[in-house]
Amino acid sequence: MKLDLVDPELRRSVARMPRLPIRGKWGRHVVRALVRRRGPGSPAEGVDITGIDQGQGIRVYTPAGGGSGAALLWVHGGGYIIGDAVQDDAFCSATAQELGILVVSANYRLAPEHPFPAALDDAFAAWEWLQKSAGSLGVDLERVAVGGASAGAGLAACLVQRLHDAGGAQPVGQWLFSPMLDDRTAARRELDQAQHRVWNNAANRTGWGAYLGAEPGGPQTPDHAVAARRADLSGLPPAWIGVGDIDLFTDECRTYADRLRDAGVDCTFDLVPGAPHGFEAWAPDTRIARELLGRSRTWLDARLTGSAPAVPGEA
């Protein structure tokens, strides 16, 4: 993909971005180790970060004063094969600080060592932990949202579907940054030629193949494995989906947003010109990243405070 398609603010960072050695076992281990050492940016001041030894472990971000009672369950990205909750310390603490909410970041087992449903089971376990710990955390169970980035946003979308089918407590919204929603994108070999910046279709095929334990794009996938494969999207909570217009996932995100709306689900689709995959995470101080984060947090705040306008079919 030509560099001149990228927003000028992002070009230097994109040009310097190396390809991640994720296809081989040792390459993945190296990348995982580097991610666990540090994430982009510094955590926001005044936010307490606590690690909880719960299965794979989760991280809790508590703003000064304990927060308003609202909470977000966040799921990190990494194509299902790399990544760690610590990589989002700056993002999660800034969200906790700005909105005055508790943020719980879920770690999960990675593929190919742990294919589906391991990651989703871990995200579900984090949701259950948050539900059981709500009293001690000062969380109002009717003011909890689920969100994530990239593969984590795909997991968040699948978690929302699983929670809907299970009944019981439901999130008030799904907050999805560049979600990895559809394995059938990886099967489209013609997309390889585009060489999308940051995350291309060859990497996408590696991630989906590792997670599903099979070639992506097959005739069937297990329930809750691939968010876009679900036929009936009705009854799901309101969604915000943000993605760049030169992201590999642009089309699948737009299609999923349209399908949510067609099913009667309130969905905001935020398309950012000139933005490649995950730009708000690796270039958070740029103008377009700040503006996207501002719009997204305004949406989330409205959902968590109950100030969002009602839409048909919502209580």
Backbone bond lengths (Angstrom), bond angles and torsions (degrees), N, CA, C in turn:
res aa  C-N    CA-C-N  psi(-1)  N-CA   C-N-CA  omega(-1)  CA-C   N-CA-C  phi
1 M - - - 1.456 - - 1.525 109.55 -
2 K 1.314 116.77 130.81 1.449 121.25 -177.36 1.527 111.39 -64.47
3 L 1.331 114.47 139.25 1.455 119.80 -177.09 1.522 112.11 -66.21
4 D 1.341 117.63 -26.02 1.466 118.82 -177.78 1.521 113.20 -72.27
5 L 1.342 117.71 -7.10 1.462 120.86 173.12 1.524 111.95 -79.83
6 V 1.326 115.97 -16.90 1.457 122.16 -178.24 1.529 109.52 -83.36
7 D 1.316 116.74 141.02 1.454 121.58 176.67 1.532 109.76 -52.90
8 P 1.339 117.42 136.40 1.473 120.41 -176.75 1.527 114.54 -52.33
9 E 1.329 117.42 -34.27 1.469 120.48 179.88 1.523 112.61 -63.58
10 L 1.325 115.75 -26.49 1.455 120.54 -172.24 1.524 113.46 -101.34
11 R 1.326 117.65 -10.32 1.471 120.08 -169.71 1.525 113.41 -61.62
12 R 1.321 117.38 -44.26 1.462 119.14 -178.14 1.521 111.39 -61.64
13 S 1.331 116.64 -44.69 1.467 120.04 179.31 1.517 111.06 -63.98
14 V 1.326 116.76 -41.58 1.458 120.89 -179.14 1.522 110.77 -65.81
15 A 1.322 116.91 -41.92 1.461 120.92 -178.59 1.531 111.69 -62.85
16 R 1.319 116.99 -29.82 1.465 121.26 -178.21 1.526 113.14 -90.67
17 M 1.302 117.42 -5.14 1.459 120.55 -173.69 1.531 111.11 -75.48
18 P 1.329 118.14 120.20 1.466 120.21 -179.68 1.523 111.40 -78.68
19 R 1.313 115.36 159.05 1.461 119.15 172.54 1.526 109.06 -77.56
20 L 1.307 115.68 134.79 1.457 119.82 -178.07 1.529 110.27 -80.44
21 P 1.330 117.79 133.55 1.469 121.00 -179.86 1.526 111.50 -81.84
22 I 1.319 116.31 72.37 1.461 120.21 -171.01 1.521 114.29 -99.31
23 R 1.333 117.31 -6.31 1.467 118.49 -176.90 1.519 112.26 -76.90
24 G 1.338 116.81 -30.56 1.460 120.63 -179.46 1.509 112.79 -99.11
25 K 1.314 116.53 154.83 1.463 122.71 -176.75 1.521 112.03 -58.13
26 W 1.349 116.71 -48.90 1.458 119.37 -175.17 1.521 111.29 -70.94
27 G 1.314 116.45 -34.88 1.460 119.08 175.94 1.516 111.68 -61.00
28 R 1.326 116.57 -43.24 1.469 120.52 178.19 1.521 111.04 -62.81
29 H 1.325 116.43 -41.11 1.465 119.46 -179.28 1.529 110.90 -63.53
30 V 1.329 116.78 -40.06 1.459 120.34 178.87 1.523 110.73 -63.64
31 V 1.337 116.02 -47.01 1.461 120.08 179.79 1.526 110.67 -62.11
32 R 1.307 117.14 -42.85 1.469 120.30 179.33 1.527 111.11 -60.55
33 A 1.338 116.02 -42.63 1.461 119.69 -179.89 1.526 111.09 -64.08
34 L 1.314 116.89 -40.71 1.467 120.39 179.45 1.526 111.28 -65.39
35 V 1.326 116.79 -40.39 1.456 120.52 179.90 1.520 110.92 -64.30
36 R 1.327 116.96 -39.49 1.467 120.31 -178.83 1.525 112.41 -66.81
37 R 1.339 116.49 -20.56 1.469 119.37 -178.21 1.522 112.17 -76.00
38 R 1.337 116.74 -36.00 1.457 118.43 -178.21 1.520 109.62 -167.26
39 G 1.337 114.66 158.35 1.447 121.10 174.02 1.511 109.66 -119.22
40 P 1.340 117.99 171.89 1.461 120.17 -179.91 1.523 111.80 -69.31
41 G 1.339 116.26 135.92 1.455 120.23 176.62 1.514 113.14 81.28
42 S 1.324 114.36 173.79 1.464 121.74 179.54 1.520 109.61 -109.59
43 P 1.336 117.81 144.75 1.468 120.25 178.09 1.524 111.63 -59.09
44 A 1.316 116.05 148.53 1.461 121.41 179.42 1.523 110.42 -66.36
45 E 1.327 115.59 142.47 1.455 120.40 179.68 1.526 110.68 -69.40
46 G 1.308 115.38 147.02 1.451 120.52 176.37 1.509 114.62 83.70
47 V 1.323 117.26 4.12 1.467 121.11 179.43 1.523 108.20 -110.48
48 D 1.310 115.91 124.57 1.461 121.50 179.06 1.526 109.36 -84.18
49 I 1.336 117.08 129.86 1.462 122.41 178.98 1.518 108.37 -112.73
50 T 1.331 115.66 121.20 1.459 121.53 -177.08 1.521 109.78 -123.89
51 G 1.334 115.89 130.08 1.460 120.29 174.66 1.516 109.96 -89.81
52 I 1.317 116.16 132.93 1.465 121.72 -179.70 1.520 108.72 -113.15
53 D 1.328 117.22 125.78 1.465 121.55 179.33 1.526 108.60 -82.80
54 Q 1.336 115.07 87.22 1.458 120.88 -176.05 1.526 107.06 -134.73
55 G 1.352 116.52 95.07 1.452 118.71 -176.74 1.515 109.88 66.45
56 Q 1.335 116.61 -114.51 1.458 121.70 177.53 1.519 112.12 -76.10
57 G 1.311 116.77 -11.78 1.459 120.77 -179.93 1.510 111.72 94.27
58 I 1.317 116.53 141.26 1.459 121.90 176.74 1.524 108.37 -131.66
59 R 1.328 116.13 164.29 1.453 121.89 178.78 1.522 108.44 -122.27
60 V 1.323 116.28 135.38 1.457 122.61 -177.70 1.527 108.61 -115.26
61 Y 1.333 115.83 127.41 1.464 122.81 -179.03 1.529 107.54 -112.34
62 T 1.313 115.49 113.66 1.458 121.28 -175.32 1.525 109.88 -114.70
63 P 1.336 118.10 119.93 1.462 120.22 179.85 1.525 111.47 -73.81
64 A 1.304 116.10 163.85 1.461 120.83 178.19 1.524 109.57 -56.52
65 G 1.318 116.21 134.19 1.454 120.55 -179.21 1.512 113.59 88.62
66 G 1.327 116.83 -6.16 1.461 120.55 175.66 1.505 115.23 92.27
67 G 1.333 117.99 -14.69 1.457 119.35 176.93 1.511 113.54 97.84
68 S 1.328 114.80 174.67 1.459 122.43 -174.12 1.523 114.12 -87.23
69 G 1.328 116.51 -7.32 1.460 120.80 -174.71 1.511 112.60 105.81
70 A 1.332 117.65 -16.14 1.461 121.71 176.52 1.526 109.52 -84.09
71 A 1.339 115.55 159.00 1.463 119.52 -177.77 1.519 111.00 -148.71
72 L 1.318 114.47 156.74 1.459 123.02 175.38 1.518 108.58 -127.47
73 L 1.330 116.66 129.29 1.459 121.76 169.13 1.522 107.07 -94.89
74 W 1.321 117.35 117.17 1.455 123.15 -174.09 1.532 110.50 -110.83
75 V 1.352 116.23 142.22 1.457 121.82 -179.56 1.530 108.75 -125.04
76 H 1.314 117.39 121.91 1.466 122.14 -175.73 1.530 112.10 -72.16
77 G 1.330 115.08 161.31 1.450 120.96 178.47 1.514 112.85 -96.16
78 G 1.360 114.63 -174.10 1.459 120.32 -179.90 1.513 113.32 140.16
79 G 1.337 116.79 21.75 1.460 119.82 175.34 1.513 114.61 64.08
80 Y 1.323 118.06 19.66 1.466 125.47 -177.90 1.527 113.04 73.62
81 I 1.346 118.46 -5.20 1.467 120.69 -172.48 1.531 113.95 -121.27
82 I 1.325 117.41 -16.81 1.466 121.53 175.78 1.529 107.69 -136.89
83 G 1.326 116.22 176.79 1.457 120.18 176.29 1.514 113.15 108.70
84 D 1.329 114.31 159.43 1.459 122.00 -178.74 1.516 107.84 -159.06
85 A 1.316 116.97 150.90 1.460 120.89 -178.67 1.526 112.26 -56.70
86 V 1.332 117.34 -31.50 1.463 120.36 -177.00 1.522 112.24 -63.53
87 Q 1.332 117.95 -23.47 1.462 120.16 -177.97 1.529 112.20 -64.53
88 D 1.328 116.98 -20.11 1.460 121.34 -177.59 1.522 112.99 -106.22
89 D 1.326 117.50 20.56 1.467 119.89 179.94 1.525 111.89 -56.34
90 A 1.338 117.42 -44.90 1.468 120.09 -178.66 1.521 110.39 -65.45
91 F 1.323 116.62 -46.51 1.465 120.98 -178.27 1.528 111.46 -63.91
92 C 1.324 116.75 -49.22 1.467 120.09 -176.09 1.531 111.63 -67.16
93 S 1.328 116.68 -39.74 1.467 118.42 179.78 1.519 111.17 -69.44
94 A 1.344 117.24 -35.92 1.464 119.94 177.13 1.524 110.98 -66.44
95 T 1.325 116.86 -38.55 1.463 120.56 177.29 1.527 110.82 -65.17
96 A 1.333 116.07 -43.03 1.465 120.44 177.88 1.525 110.76 -61.53
97 Q 1.322 116.21 -43.30 1.461 120.94 -178.34 1.529 111.56 -67.59
98 E 1.320 116.64 -48.91 1.461 120.65 -174.62 1.521 112.60 -66.63
99 L 1.332 116.93 -41.52 1.463 120.30 -176.85 1.522 113.24 -95.11
100 G 1.334 117.58 -9.08 1.455 120.23 -179.01 1.512 112.40 65.92
101 I 1.335 116.03 40.85 1.466 120.75 -177.85 1.522 110.10 -124.65
102 L 1.322 115.45 161.62 1.450 121.59 172.67 1.529 108.15 -83.36
103 V 1.328 117.23 135.34 1.458 121.94 175.80 1.521 108.67 -118.80
104 V 1.316 115.98 129.14 1.456 122.42 175.94 1.521 107.42 -114.18
105 S 1.328 116.92 120.34 1.460 121.44 -178.55 1.521 109.57 -104.63
106 A 1.323 115.03 124.71 1.461 120.61 -174.45 1.521 111.65 -93.99
107 N 1.312 116.90 125.04 1.445 120.65 167.98 1.522 108.67 -86.36
108 Y 1.322 116.52 159.10 1.466 118.64 -179.58 1.521 109.73 -153.39
109 R 1.319 114.87 157.91 1.460 120.92 178.90 1.532 110.04 -68.54
110 L 1.322 115.33 144.30 1.450 121.31 -173.21 1.529 111.99 -105.02
111 A 1.326 114.84 148.46 1.456 122.55 174.13 1.541 108.35 -84.23
112 P 1.324 118.23 161.03 1.466 128.41 2.90 1.518 114.04 -83.24
113 E 1.344 117.22 -6.95 1.466 118.82 179.68 1.523 111.32 -61.46
114 H 1.332 116.01 -32.36 1.461 121.22 -178.23 1.531 108.72 -132.42
115 P 1.321 117.87 85.07 1.469 120.41 -179.10 1.523 111.64 -73.52
116 F 1.345 115.71 176.64 1.460 121.13 176.02 1.526 109.37 -49.98
117 P 1.360 117.32 136.92 1.468 128.52 12.57 1.534 114.74 -102.14
118 A 1.338 118.51 21.77 1.465 120.58 -171.86 1.526 112.59 -56.13
119 A 1.329 117.50 -50.46 1.467 120.16 -177.25 1.523 111.50 -63.15
120 L 1.320 116.62 -43.22 1.469 119.98 179.63 1.524 110.61 -66.47
121 D 1.325 117.39 -39.11 1.465 120.08 176.68 1.523 110.77 -60.17
122 D 1.334 117.05 -38.95 1.461 120.33 -179.73 1.527 111.43 -69.31
123 A 1.339 116.22 -38.69 1.467 119.38 176.29 1.529 110.43 -65.00
124 F 1.319 116.25 -40.20 1.464 121.05 177.65 1.531 110.51 -64.17
125 A 1.340 116.52 -39.17 1.467 120.46 177.82 1.529 110.68 -64.12
126 A 1.316 117.26 -37.26 1.461 120.46 177.48 1.524 110.68 -66.13
127 W 1.346 117.44 -39.79 1.459 121.30 175.44 1.530 110.16 -60.32
128 E 1.318 117.01 -45.81 1.461 120.66 -179.88 1.532 110.92 -64.10
129 W 1.346 116.51 -39.18 1.466 119.54 177.58 1.521 110.23 -61.94
130 L 1.320 116.89 -43.13 1.461 120.59 179.33 1.520 110.76 -63.06
131 Q 1.318 116.70 -41.04 1.458 120.07 178.68 1.535 111.15 -62.67
132 K 1.323 117.03 -44.71 1.462 121.27 -178.09 1.528 112.38 -71.66
133 S 1.336 116.10 -27.81 1.466 120.55 -176.42 1.515 112.92 -96.49
134 A 1.320 117.17 3.99 1.461 121.12 -173.73 1.526 112.25 -56.02
135 G 1.322 116.70 -41.40 1.462 119.88 -178.03 1.518 112.08 -61.22
136 S 1.322 117.00 -48.17 1.464 120.27 -178.37 1.525 112.15 -72.00
137 L 1.344 116.44 -25.18 1.461 120.79 179.66 1.523 113.14 -87.80
138 G 1.330 116.49 -10.34 1.457 120.13 -177.47 1.514 113.07 73.98
139 V 1.331 117.25 32.96 1.463 122.52 -176.24 1.521 110.23 -101.73
140 D 1.328 115.68 134.29 1.457 123.70 173.72 1.525 107.69 -86.18
141 L 1.320 117.45 114.42 1.460 121.59 -174.47 1.524 113.31 -64.42
142 E 1.302 118.34 -13.75 1.460 120.84 177.17 1.526 111.55 -92.02
143 R 1.347 116.74 6.99 1.467 121.47 -178.58 1.525 110.20 -133.80
144 V 1.330 115.91 52.61 1.458 121.87 -179.53 1.528 109.30 -123.29
145 A 1.315 116.95 130.08 1.463 122.80 176.74 1.525 109.33 -114.94
146 V 1.340 115.25 164.13 1.461 122.23 177.72 1.522 107.97 -122.01
147 G 1.329 117.03 136.81 1.460 119.88 179.77 1.506 111.90 -150.41
148 G 1.335 115.02 172.53 1.453 119.83 178.80 1.508 111.04 -178.12
149 A 1.328 114.97 176.22 1.458 121.69 178.82 1.517 110.03 -126.80
150 S 1.322 116.51 137.07 1.459 123.51 174.93 1.535 110.62 57.36
151 A 1.339 117.83 -121.80 1.460 118.65 177.90 1.523 110.94 -61.09
152 G 1.346 116.46 -33.45 1.463 119.53 177.19 1.504 112.56 -65.23
153 A 1.345 116.75 -33.45 1.467 119.92 175.49 1.515 110.30 -71.15
154 G 1.341 116.91 -36.04 1.455 119.26 173.84 1.517 111.72 -62.67
155 L 1.337 116.15 -41.25 1.464 120.12 176.11 1.516 111.12 -64.53
156 A 1.343 116.70 -40.14 1.463 120.16 178.32 1.527 110.73 -61.21
157 A 1.339 116.95 -42.36 1.462 120.64 178.92 1.528 110.57 -64.52
158 C 1.332 116.98 -39.35 1.474 120.09 177.42 1.524 111.15 -69.55
159 L 1.332 116.78 -37.39 1.466 120.30 177.43 1.520 110.52 -61.95
160 V 1.329 117.06 -42.86 1.459 121.09 178.20 1.530 110.40 -59.45
161 Q 1.315 117.28 -41.21 1.466 120.89 178.31 1.533 110.93 -65.15
162 R 1.320 115.96 -43.11 1.463 120.21 179.28 1.523 110.99 -63.75
163 L 1.326 117.34 -42.04 1.462 120.64 178.85 1.522 110.74 -64.64
164 H 1.317 116.90 -39.16 1.465 120.61 177.42 1.517 110.54 -59.74
165 D 1.330 116.51 -45.09 1.458 120.24 -177.55 1.523 112.41 -70.65
166 A 1.329 116.43 -29.47 1.463 120.59 -178.84 1.515 112.60 -79.48
167 G 1.338 117.32 -21.47 1.453 120.62 -175.22 1.521 110.43 78.07
168 G 1.305 116.41 -172.56 1.458 120.18 -178.57 1.514 111.96 82.98
169 A 1.331 116.33 -157.50 1.459 121.22 -177.36 1.518 110.90 -61.11
170 Q 1.321 115.75 139.60 1.461 121.91 -177.83 1.522 110.66 -124.54
171 P 1.333 117.55 146.85 1.469 119.88 174.93 1.523 110.90 -69.93
172 V 1.327 116.22 153.76 1.466 120.39 -179.49 1.515 111.92 -86.56
173 G 1.324 117.36 -8.37 1.458 120.01 179.11 1.511 110.94 -171.95
174 Q 1.334 114.97 160.92 1.463 121.48 174.15 1.530 107.89 -122.93
175 W 1.338 115.15 126.04 1.469 124.29 -167.69 1.517 107.19 -117.19
176 L 1.340 117.23 100.54 1.457 121.02 -163.36 1.526 112.45 -121.08
177 F 1.337 116.26 115.20 1.450 122.37 177.36 1.536 110.05 -98.32
178 S 1.328 116.65 118.56 1.474 122.59 178.84 1.526 111.63 43.12
179 P 1.320 117.78 54.96 1.466 119.43 -173.02 1.529 113.53 -66.68
180 M 1.311 114.84 141.14 1.473 124.67 175.89 1.524 106.63 -91.26
181 L 1.339 115.34 93.16 1.461 121.17 -164.24 1.524 115.23 -106.56
182 D 1.350 117.57 -22.48 1.461 119.07 -166.22 1.525 111.46 -141.28
183 D 1.329 116.69 112.34 1.463 121.21 179.37 1.525 112.70 -66.18
184 R 1.333 117.19 -18.37 1.465 119.56 -178.70 1.526 112.16 -68.78
185 T 1.331 117.26 -21.98 1.469 119.97 173.13 1.524 110.19 -60.91
186 A 1.317 117.19 -43.18 1.463 121.60 -178.78 1.523 112.28 -62.36
187 A 1.323 116.75 -27.92 1.470 120.80 -179.52 1.518 112.84 -79.41
188 R 1.315 118.26 -9.19 1.464 121.80 -179.36 1.536 109.41 -85.46
189 R 1.312 115.63 90.47 1.463 121.61 -174.14 1.529 112.79 -61.91
190 E 1.326 117.90 -25.56 1.454 119.11 179.69 1.528 112.07 -64.51
191 L 1.341 116.96 -21.75 1.453 120.33 178.49 1.528 112.52 -73.81
192 D 1.327 117.40 -16.19 1.458 120.62 178.43 1.522 110.88 -60.51
193 Q 1.321 116.52 -35.69 1.460 121.29 -175.45 1.529 112.03 -65.74
194 A 1.330 117.11 -25.65 1.465 120.28 -178.25 1.524 112.46 -69.48
195 Q 1.342 117.37 -25.47 1.465 122.09 -179.85 1.533 111.01 48.50
196 H 1.322 115.75 59.74 1.455 121.03 178.71 1.526 110.85 -55.65
197 R 1.301 115.23 142.89 1.464 120.73 -179.17 1.533 110.87 -71.71
198 V 1.303 115.41 147.71 1.468 126.19 175.48 1.531 111.97 74.91
199 W 1.345 117.17 -55.60 1.471 120.84 -179.13 1.522 107.37 -137.63
200 N 1.344 116.27 107.59 1.457 119.50 -177.73 1.523 110.91 -100.98
201 N 1.315 115.91 -179.96 1.465 118.42 -172.49 1.521 113.16 -74.33
202 A 1.327 118.45 -24.91 1.461 119.71 174.14 1.531 110.14 -65.15
203 A 1.337 116.30 -43.77 1.466 120.26 176.01 1.528 110.32 -64.60
204 N 1.321 115.53 -38.69 1.461 120.57 179.30 1.526 110.92 -60.63
205 R 1.330 115.98 -42.08 1.460 120.60 179.48 1.529 110.63 -65.64
206 T 1.346 115.99 -38.36 1.464 119.72 176.86 1.526 110.82 -61.89
207 G 1.328 116.58 -46.18 1.456 120.65 -178.75 1.513 113.14 -63.63
208 W 1.336 116.37 -50.16 1.460 119.47 -179.16 1.532 111.79 -65.30
209 G 1.335 116.69 -41.08 1.462 119.06 179.47 1.512 112.18 -61.68
210 A 1.346 115.88 -40.28 1.459 119.83 178.34 1.519 111.45 -66.03
211 Y 1.326 116.16 -41.93 1.464 120.46 -176.44 1.528 112.11 -70.54
212 L 1.325 116.23 -44.72 1.464 119.97 -177.54 1.523 112.92 -81.94
213 G 1.339 116.85 -18.10 1.459 119.77 -176.25 1.510 112.08 69.17
214 A 1.326 116.62 24.07 1.466 122.44 -177.94 1.522 108.07 -161.16
215 E 1.314 116.84 164.71 1.451 120.31 176.29 1.528 109.78 -61.24
216 P 1.320 117.63 131.43 1.471 119.31 178.65 1.517 111.06 -67.13
217 G 1.334 114.68 155.14 1.455 120.47 177.64 1.510 114.53 87.21
218 G 1.325 117.89 11.08 1.453 121.10 179.21 1.518 112.21 -67.15
219 P 1.328 117.25 172.54 1.465 119.96 -175.58 1.519 114.39 -65.47
220 Q 1.325 117.43 -27.07 1.462 120.70 -178.33 1.521 110.63 -142.64
221 T 1.318 115.96 152.72 1.456 122.40 171.81 1.523 107.96 -134.28
222 P 1.336 118.33 156.62 1.472 119.81 179.13 1.524 111.29 -63.45
223 D 1.310 116.15 154.46 1.458 120.65 175.39 1.525 110.12 -55.56
224 H 1.337 115.63 137.01 1.461 124.12 176.07 1.523 113.95 70.18
225 A 1.341 118.52 9.57 1.462 120.68 178.44 1.520 111.79 -84.88
226 V 1.327 116.93 -35.70 1.465 122.73 -175.58 1.524 107.33 -133.83
227 A 1.310 117.13 112.67 1.468 120.59 -172.33 1.520 112.54 -56.63
228 A 1.333 117.41 -42.54 1.462 120.85 -175.36 1.523 113.49 -72.05
229 R 1.320 118.14 -13.27 1.462 120.92 179.72 1.530 112.33 -79.66
230 R 1.309 117.41 -13.34 1.465 120.01 -179.40 1.519 109.66 -68.55
231 A 1.326 116.68 130.63 1.463 120.60 -176.52 1.519 112.23 -76.46
232 D 1.330 117.53 -41.87 1.465 121.79 -174.37 1.522 109.70 -109.51
233 L 1.324 116.59 111.63 1.458 121.58 179.99 1.529 112.99 -99.98
234 S 1.307 117.35 3.76 1.460 120.10 -178.24 1.527 110.57 -66.89
235 G 1.315 115.55 148.49 1.452 121.56 176.58 1.516 114.89 85.52
236 L 1.332 117.44 -3.19 1.464 119.70 178.71 1.529 110.00 -77.75
237 P 1.334 117.78 158.21 1.472 119.92 -178.55 1.525 111.44 -71.37
238 P 1.325 117.56 161.34 1.460 121.98 177.91 1.525 111.28 -53.69
239 A 1.335 115.28 149.86 1.458 120.01 -174.65 1.525 111.30 -129.94
240 W 1.324 114.81 147.67 1.459 122.75 165.79 1.510 106.61 -120.80
241 I 1.343 116.81 126.54 1.460 122.01 179.65 1.521 108.23 -124.84
242 G 1.328 116.89 119.56 1.454 121.87 178.07 1.521 110.40 -117.08
243 V 1.344 116.76 135.65 1.461 120.59 -178.25 1.526 109.01 -158.92
244 G 1.327 116.94 152.32 1.453 121.58 175.92 1.520 111.00 -81.08
245 D 1.321 116.12 155.92 1.462 118.84 -176.75 1.525 113.27 -81.12
246 I 1.345 118.51 -4.78 1.461 120.69 173.48 1.529 111.12 -116.40
247 D 1.300 116.20 20.01 1.457 123.59 175.34 1.531 108.76 -79.61
248 L 1.312 117.63 142.93 1.463 121.72 173.94 1.516 111.67 -54.00
249 F 1.341 116.81 -31.54 1.461 121.39 -173.85 1.531 113.86 -89.97
250 T 1.326 118.01 4.47 1.462 120.04 -175.05 1.522 112.36 -53.96
251 D 1.312 117.57 -51.69 1.465 120.88 -175.17 1.527 112.21 -65.25
252 E 1.333 116.85 -42.67 1.463 118.12 -178.38 1.528 111.03 -69.36
253 C 1.341 116.80 -32.06 1.467 120.06 176.28 1.522 110.88 -68.14
254 R 1.326 116.79 -44.69 1.465 120.38 178.91 1.531 110.62 -62.30
255 T 1.322 116.71 -43.46 1.461 120.47 179.69 1.520 111.16 -62.83
256 Y 1.332 116.96 -42.30 1.468 120.09 -179.84 1.525 110.58 -65.94
257 A 1.323 116.70 -40.24 1.467 119.98 177.58 1.527 110.59 -61.86
258 D 1.331 116.84 -43.60 1.471 120.63 178.23 1.520 110.91 -62.66
259 R 1.314 117.43 -41.02 1.466 120.80 -179.53 1.530 111.02 -67.37
260 L 1.329 116.99 -37.70 1.462 119.37 176.07 1.528 110.39 -60.74
261 R 1.322 116.42 -47.26 1.463 120.05 179.60 1.524 111.21 -62.00
262 D 1.332 116.79 -42.80 1.467 120.44 178.74 1.521 111.66 -61.03
263 A 1.341 116.30 -28.32 1.467 121.25 179.50 1.526 112.04 -87.26
264 G 1.337 117.22 4.13 1.463 120.66 178.44 1.509 114.79 87.60
265 V 1.342 117.31 13.80 1.462 121.51 179.68 1.519 108.80 -95.44
266 D 1.313 117.37 130.08 1.459 122.13 176.43 1.526 108.82 -65.78
267 C 1.327 117.80 121.82 1.454 120.86 -177.85 1.522 110.55 -139.69
268 T 1.324 116.00 126.71 1.454 122.52 173.09 1.518 108.50 -99.62
269 F 1.340 116.33 124.94 1.461 121.62 179.56 1.517 108.05 -112.09
270 D 1.333 116.49 116.44 1.461 122.97 -175.13 1.524 108.85 -111.51
271 L 1.338 117.09 104.99 1.457 123.03 -177.60 1.529 109.37 -101.41
272 V 1.332 117.07 124.71 1.458 122.21 -174.18 1.530 109.76 -107.65
273 P 1.334 118.89 116.70 1.461 121.64 -179.62 1.534 112.72 -64.12
274 G 1.321 115.84 138.22 1.456 121.42 174.36 1.509 115.56 71.41
275 A 1.327 116.99 17.62 1.469 120.08 -174.48 1.528 111.39 -110.00
276 P 1.332 118.13 119.78 1.464 121.27 174.01 1.530 111.13 -82.07
277 H 1.302 115.16 -178.02 1.458 121.66 -171.20 1.532 112.80 -61.07
278 G 1.336 115.36 130.73 1.453 122.23 171.24 1.508 116.33 66.97
279 F 1.333 117.07 21.96 1.472 119.92 -174.01 1.524 112.72 -59.67
280 E 1.334 117.66 -31.71 1.460 119.54 -177.84 1.525 111.80 -68.04
281 A 1.354 116.74 -19.10 1.460 120.82 179.36 1.527 111.78 -87.17
282 W 1.343 117.93 -42.70 1.462 119.58 -175.93 1.539 113.60 -97.28
283 A 1.333 117.15 -5.52 1.470 120.24 174.30 1.525 109.75 -139.03
284 P 1.338 117.52 55.43 1.464 120.57 -172.50 1.528 114.75 -67.75
285 D 1.327 117.42 -17.93 1.461 119.93 -177.04 1.524 113.44 -91.65
286 T 1.334 117.67 -0.09 1.458 119.83 177.37 1.525 110.17 -77.27
287 R 1.311 115.05 159.55 1.466 119.99 -178.13 1.533 111.45 -59.49
288 I 1.343 117.21 -48.34 1.471 117.84 -174.79 1.524 111.56 -68.09
289 A 1.341 116.92 -31.07 1.465 119.17 176.25 1.521 110.79 -69.28
290 R 1.333 116.65 -45.48 1.475 119.95 179.08 1.525 110.34 -59.84
291 E 1.324 116.68 -41.06 1.469 119.53 -178.91 1.524 111.17 -67.08
292 L 1.332 116.96 -42.12 1.466 119.54 177.58 1.524 110.61 -63.23
293 L 1.332 116.64 -46.23 1.461 119.61 -179.79 1.524 111.16 -62.28
294 G 1.326 116.89 -36.77 1.459 120.19 177.35 1.519 111.72 -63.33
295 R 1.331 116.04 -46.75 1.478 119.44 179.91 1.521 111.02 -64.61
296 S 1.324 116.39 -41.23 1.459 119.76 -177.04 1.524 111.20 -67.26
297 R 1.335 116.75 -40.88 1.461 119.31 -179.10 1.524 111.63 -72.38
298 T 1.325 117.30 -29.62 1.464 119.60 173.16 1.517 110.39 -62.79
299 W 1.338 116.37 -43.31 1.476 120.86 177.76 1.527 109.96 -61.70
300 L 1.342 116.98 -47.98 1.458 120.63 -177.39 1.522 110.93 -62.87
301 D 1.317 117.01 -42.88 1.460 120.72 179.23 1.524 111.28 -59.52
302 A 1.338 116.61 -41.10 1.465 120.04 179.77 1.521 110.79 -63.93
303 R 1.312 117.19 -37.57 1.469 120.25 179.07 1.520 111.26 -69.52
304 L 1.310 116.44 -40.78 1.461 120.14 -175.85 1.524 112.58 -76.17
305 T 1.324 116.75 -25.24 1.463 119.78 179.68 1.524 112.47 -95.50
306 G 1.325 116.27 -6.86 1.460 119.64 -178.87 1.500 113.99 77.17
307 S 1.355 117.03 16.73 1.462 120.04 -178.40 1.526 112.83 -94.03
308 A 1.346 117.41 -2.28 1.461 119.74 177.81 1.512 109.83 -69.94
309 P 1.341 118.85 141.74 1.461 120.71 178.72 1.515 112.11 -65.23
310 A 1.300 116.47 142.69 1.459 120.87 178.74 1.521 109.85 -69.46
311 V 1.314 115.91 148.13 1.466 121.50 175.95 1.517 107.97 -120.58
312 P 1.340 118.78 160.96 1.463 120.54 179.45 1.531 111.94 -54.06
313 G 1.301 114.47 132.09 1.457 119.73 178.88 1.511 113.45 94.16
314 E 1.351 118.46 -11.62 1.452 121.13 177.25 1.523 110.03 -91.16
315 A 1.330 114.75 147.33 1.461 119.31 176.29 1.521 109.16 -77.18
